[in-house]
Every structure is written in structure tokens, then in C-alpha cells.
Amino acid sequence: MEKDCVFCKIINGEIPAKRLYEDEKMIIIRDINPKAETHLLLIPKEHYADVASLNERTAADLGQCLLKLRELQDVLGIGGGFRLIVNKGVRAGQTVFHLHIHILAGRRIPGF
Ligand code: AMP
């Protein structure tokens, strides 16, 4: 856990957020500022800054999270299609430096 990390605070309950899904490796919540009809965040519980900070162990954990996401598609209401986005670095628009995967879905997903 990182002291000043908003996602660590959500994970440990200091900041309230409804968990759509939780297991020992991740939570899935709604983005507070949605950019699509459905905008979820898959957040690994372990704190590391970004996708470039992955190591073999955390990459394997993240792979497990994606396999779980595959199982959860219909429960989460994204079975009709979704887009995953991972921002790395300020230039790419990353604002929270705890790895997270944006899950965009719904009627209209904005283009790039
Ligand atoms: P990024 O710009 O890729 O770092 O994405 C960070 C995302 O976290 C943004 O889309 C924010 O809207 C979202 N966010 C920040 N704080 C919260 C929060 N307390 N609950 C849910 N989403 C949040």
C-alpha cells in the first residue's frame, strides 16, 4: 500500500467505492468520471505505478485478472463488446500512478 495513492485508499476502504467485483488480486469499480456509457476500472490490489513496472509475478497476476474479466463479461454488462485502455505516463494521460485498466463499453465508445 502507498500512503498517498487514491486507489490504495479505495482498496483498503479509506475512500468509499462500490466494488462491482473483488477477489484477492483485484477490484473492479466504476470510474468516477465516466468517458463512456459504461466505464469501469480494473485495479490490481498490489501497488505498482504503471504497465512498464510489471515484473514476471505481477504480469502473471494481471493475466489472471484478465482471465477473470473474461468470465465476468456478462455479469458486468459488457458482453456485447468492450475496449481496454492502459495509460502509461503523464504524456499518455495517466493521472493515478497505480496500474489500472480502463474498461469502456456501452452504446457509444468514443474513438481515439
Ligand atoms: P488515468 O488517467 O489512466 O490515470 O485514469 C485514472 C482514472 O481514475 C480517471 O478516469 C479518474 O476518473 C478515475 N478516478 C480517480 N479517482 C477515482 C475515484 N475515487 N473513484 C473512481 N474513479 C476514480
Residues whose N, C-alpha, C, O or C-beta is under 5 A from the ligand:
A	BS01	AMP	R30 D31 I32 N33 N87 G93 Q94 T95 V96
